Amino acid sequence: MKLSKTLILICIFQFAININAQDYLPIAKTYDGTSIGIGAGQDFGGLGIGVLHYGRNKTVGIFGGLGYTPSGIGINAGLKVRLIPIKINPTFNPFLLGMYGYTTSVSVSNDPLYNKMFYGPTIGIGTDFKLKKTSKGFWSFAMQLPLDNSKAIDYIQYLRVVKQMTFSEPSTFRYSIGYRYLLN
């Protein structure tokens, strides 16, 4: 009888320890909610800050970026669509994005009168990446393609031919890297 009481007490004690231990286990954080980040790329407005918010629809988020470019302030805003369901809570979270804002910044160091920014739509693909599933911060990498960059290319050609200035061609694809931190 004494052995069975001791066994029952040990089982209850072990059960209580297991329940209490559950409280201290780190909980995996999702990419949901509002995040703020710093980075470089069109979705950060150049070299700047970006805000991303996923509301009730956890697949589509809205974002905006404000940053520095050699020609002035860059502003972009758009939608970010997740490619895999968030309930899986992956380490890598691939996405598509579509935005409107600055696409090209032309900067003339000798004559700022010719500095100019061009605006239009951009599409892209990328991934958010967490080093730990329990982290509130994550890295964001993207490759972006401006849909209509012809005005910027024409302007650069004008400066080359008429003003005899030298420029490098803007790349077809743009890249973005940033670090975001979940606020909630």
FIVOTOR-199566 format. One record per residue: residue in three letters; x, y, z of N, C-alpha, C in turn. Coordinates in steps of 0.05 Angstrom, whole numbers, plus 32768, in hexadecimal, padded with zeros to 4 digits. Layout:
BEGIN
ALAXYZXYZXYZ/...
***
This chain:
BEGIN
MET80107FE88000800080008000801180198000/LYS8026801880118038802F8013804780337FF8/LEU804E801D7FEB805C801E7FD1804A802A7FBB/SER803180237FBB801E802E7FA78019804B7FAB/LYS801880557FC4801480717FCA802D80817FC0/THR804480757FC6805D80827FBE805F80837F9F/LEU8057806E7F928057806D7F75804480827F69/ILE802C80847F75801880987F6C802380B47F70/LEU802F80BA7F87803B80D47F8C805180DB7F79/ILE806280C77F73807880CB7F5F806C80D17F44/CYS805780C37F3B804A80C87F21803E80E47F21/ILE803180EC7F36802581077F37803A811C7F36/PHE805081177F468066812A7F468073812D7F2A/GLN807781167F1D808281167F02807081247EEE/PHE805681207EF08042812D7EDF8043814B7EE4/ALA804581547EFD804681717F03805F817D7EF8/ILE8076816F7EF9808F817A7EEE808C817D7ED0/ASN808081697EC3807D816A7EA6806B81817E9E/ILE805581867EAC8043819C7EA6805281B67EAA/ASN806081B97EC0806F81D17EC6808581D67EB1/ALA809281C17EA880A781C37E94809C81CE7E7A/GLN808381C87E73807781D17E5B807581F07E5A/ASP807381FC7E71807182197E72808B82277E69/TYR80A182197E6C80BB82267E6780C6821F7E4B/LEU80B8820F7E3C80C282087E2280BD82207E0F/PRO80D182287DFF80CD823E7DED80B782387DD8/ILE80A7824B7DD2809182487DBF809B82527DA4/ALA809682437D8F809E824B7D74808E82647D6C/LYS809B82787D62808F82907D598089828E7D3B/THR807282987D33806C82987D17807582B37D0B/TYR807182B67CF1807782CF7CE4806082E37CE4/ASP804A82DB7CF3803282EB7CF3803583057D02/GLY802283177CFD802183307D0B803083467CFC/THR803983597D0B804783707D008065836E7D06/SER807583737CF2809283737CF6809D838D7CEB/ILE80B383957CF680C283AD7CEC80DE83A37CE6/GLY80EA83AE7CD2810583A57CCA811683BA7CBE/ILE812F83B47CBC814283C57CAD814F83B47C97/GLY815683C27C81816183B27C6C816883C47C54/ALA817083B67C3F817783C37C25816883B57C0F/GLY815A83C47BFF814A83B97BE8813183CA7BE4/GLN812383C47BCF810C83D47BC980F683D27BDE/ASP80F283BA7BEA80DE83B77BFE80E483C67C18/PHE80FD83CF7C1B810583E07C31810883FD7C29/GLY810084047C108102841F7C07811E84287C00/GLY813084157BFA814C841B7BF6815C84107C0D/LEU816984217C1B817784197C34816684267C4A/GLY815584157C57814284227C6A8134840E7C7B/ILE811B84167C82810B84067C9480F283FC7C86/GLY80E783E67C9080CF83DB7C8480BC83D17C99/VAL80A383D37C95808E83C87CA7807E83B47C97/LEU8079839D7CA3806A83877C978054837E7CAB/HIS803B837B7CA0802583737CB28015835D7CA5/TYR801183477CB47FFF83327CAC7FE783347CBF/GLY7FCF83397CB47FB7833B7CC47FAA83207CC8/ARG7F9083207CC77F8083077CCA7F8782F37CB5/ASN7F8B82FC7C9C7F9382EA7C877FB182E77C89/LYS7FB982D17C937FD682CC7C997FE682C57C81/THR7FDA82C57C697FE882BE7C517FF282D77C42/VAL7FE282ED7C447FE983067C367FEF831C7C4A/GLY800683287C47800E833E7C58801283577C48/ILE8010836E7C55801483887C49802E83947C54/PHE803E83A17C43805783AC7C4D805C83C87C40/GLY806E83D67C4D807783F07C43809483F47C4B/GLY80A284037C3B80BE84097C4080C484267C3B/LEU80D684317C4B80DE844D7C4880FC844D7C4D/GLY810B84587C39812884577C3C8137846B7C2B/TYR8151846A7C2D8163847B7C1F816C846F7C05/THR816C847F7BEF817884777BD6818B848E7BCF/PRO819E848A7BBD81B1849F7BB581A284B87BA9/SER818A84B47B9F817B84CA7B93816684D67BA5/GLY816284CC7BBD814E84D67BCF814184C17BDF/ILE812984C67BE8811A84B47BFA810B849F7BE8/GLY810E84867BEF810084717BE080E884677BF1/ILE80D184647BE380B9845A7BF180AE84437BE0/ASN80A7842D7BED809A84167BE08085840A7BF2/ALA807183FF7BE6805C83F17BF6805083DB7BE4/GLY804783C67BF2803C83B07BE2803183997BF3/LEU802D83827BE68023836A7BF2803883547BF1/LYS803883447C06804A832D7C09803883147C0D/VAL803B83007BFB802A82E87BFC803B82D07C03/ARG803482C27C19804382AA7C21803D82937C0E/LEU805182827C09804D826C7BF7804782527C06/ILE804C82507C20804582397C30803582417C48/PRO802282317C52801282387C698023823E7C81/ILE801B82527C90802B825B7CA7802882487CBF/LYS801382387CC0800F82267CD8802582117CDA/ILE8034820D7CC4804B81FB7CC5806282077CD5/ASN806382227CD7807882317CE4809482297CD9/PRO8099822D7CC080B382257CB480CA82377CBC/THR80E2822D7CB980FA823D7CBC80FD824F7CA4/PHE80F782447C8C80F782547C7480DA82597C6C/ASN80D382727C6680B782797C5E80B882877C44/PRO80B682797C2D80B882867C12809F82977C0D/PHE80A382AC7BFD808D82BE7BF7809082CA7BDB/LEU807A82D57BD1807982E67BB9807283027BC3/LEU807B83167BB4807383317BBB806E83417BA2/GLY805C83547BA6805683687B92805583837B9F/MET806183977B93806283B17BA0806283C77B8B/TYR805D83DF7B95805F83F77B848071840B7B93/GLY808384187B858094842C7B9180AC84317B7F/TYR80C1843A7B8B80D884417B7B80E584277B70/THR80ED84287B5780FA84117B4A811784177B43/THR811D842F7B3C813984367B35813F84527B3F/SER815784557B498161846F7B53817A84757B42/VAL8178848B7B33818F84947B23819C84AB7B32/SER81B684A87B3881C484BD7B4781DD84C67B37/VAL81DF84E07B3481F684EB7B26820684FB7B3B/SER821E84F07B41822E84FC7B57823785187B52/ASN823E851E7B39824985397B328233854E7B2E/ASP821B85457B28820685587B2281EB854D7B2D/PRO81E485527B4681CB85477B5281B285517B44/LEU81B485647B32819D856E7B23819185577B12/TYR81A285447B0A8199852D7AFA819085157B0A/ASN819185167B24818885007B35816A84FC7B30/LYS816284E37B2E814684DE7B28813E84C27B33/MET812584C07B3C811A84A77B458103849E7B33/PHE810184847B2F80EC847A7B1E80DB84677B2E/TYR80C184687B2880AD84587B38809E84457B26/GLY8095842F7B328085841C7B23808184037B33/PRO807383EF7B26806E83D67B34808783C37B33/THR808983B27B48809E839F7B4A809283857B55/ILE809C836E7B4B809583547B5680AE83477B60/GLY80AA83337B7280C283267B7D80BC830C7B8A/ILE80D182FE7B9180CF82E47B9F80E582E47BB4/GLY80E082D87BCB80F482D77BE080ED82C47BF5/THR80FB82C67C0C80F682B57C2380FC82C47C3C/ASP80EC82BE7C5180F382C77C6C810082AF7C79/PHE811482B47C8A8124829F7C96812982A57CB3/LYS812382917CC4812882937CE1813F82817CE8/LEU8151828A7CF9816782797D02815C82657D17/LYS8148826E7D28813B825D7D3B811D82617D39/LYS810E824C7D3B80F1824E7D3980E5825F7D4F/THR80F382617D6680E882717D7C80F0828E7D7B/SER80FF82967D67810982B27D6580F282C47D5B/LYS80F382DD7D6580E082F17D5C80EB83017D44/GLY810482FD7D3E8111830A7D27811682F77D10/PHE811683017CF8811B82F07CE1812783007CCA/TRP813782F27CB9814382FF7CA2813082FD7C8A/SER813183107C78812183107C61813383157C48/PHE813183037C35814183057C1C812D83047C05/ALA813283157BF0812083167BD9812F831E7BC0/MET812583157BA9812E831C7B8F8116832A7B81/GLN811A83427B76810483517B6C810983597B4F/LEU80F3835C7B4080F483637B2480E1837B7B1F/PRO80EC83937B1980DA83A97B1180CD83A27AF7/LEU80B383A87AF580A483A07ADD80A783B37AC6/ASP80AB83CD7ACB80AF83E07AB680C583F37ABD/ASN80DD83ED7AB380F483FD7ABA80FE840D7AA1/SER80ED840E7A8D80F5841A7A7380FB84397A76/LYS80EC84477A8680F184647A89810C84697A96/ALA811384597AA9812E845C7AB6814484567AA2/ILE814184417A928155843A7A7E815784507A69/ASP8141845B7A61814184717A4D814F84897A59/TYR814A848F7A72815784A67A7F817584A27A81/ILE817E848B7A88819A84857A8A81A784877A6E/GLN8199847E7A5981A384817A3E81A5849E7A36/TYR819184AE7A3D819284CB7A3881AB84D87A45/LEU81AF84D17A5F81C784DD7A6D81E184D37A60/ARG81E284BB7A5681FA84B17A49820084BF7A2F/VAL81EB84C07A1E81EE84CB7A0381F084E97A02/VAL81DC84F67A0E81DA85137A0C81ED85217A20/LYS81EF85187A3881FF85257A4D821B85197A50/GLN822085037A41823A84F67A41824384ED7A5D/MET822F84E27A6C823484D87A87823784B97A85/THR824684AE7A97824884917A97823884857AAE/PHE822A84707AA8821A84617ABC821C84447AB7/SER821784357ACC821584187AC981F784127AC5/GLU81F183FE7AB581D583F77AB081C983EC7ACA/PRO81B083F47AD081A383E87AE7819E83CB7AE3/SER81A383BB7AF7819F839E7AF4818183987AF1/THR817C83827AE38160837A7ADE815383727AF8/PHE816183627B08815783597B22816383697B38/ARG8153836E7B4D815C837C7B64815B83697B7C/TYR816B836D7B8F816C835B7BA68166836B7BC0/SER815C835C7BD3815583697BEC815E83567C03/ILE816883627C19816F83547C31816783657C49/GLY815C83597C5D815483687C74815083567C8C/TYR814E83637CA3814883547CBC812F83617CC8/ARG811C83507CCE810283597CD980FF834E7CF5/TYR80F1835E7D0680EB83557D2280CD83577D27/LEU80C183417D3080A483417D36809E83527D4E/LEU808B83637D4B808383757D62806F83687D74/ASN805F83557D6A804B83487D7B804C832A7D78/
***
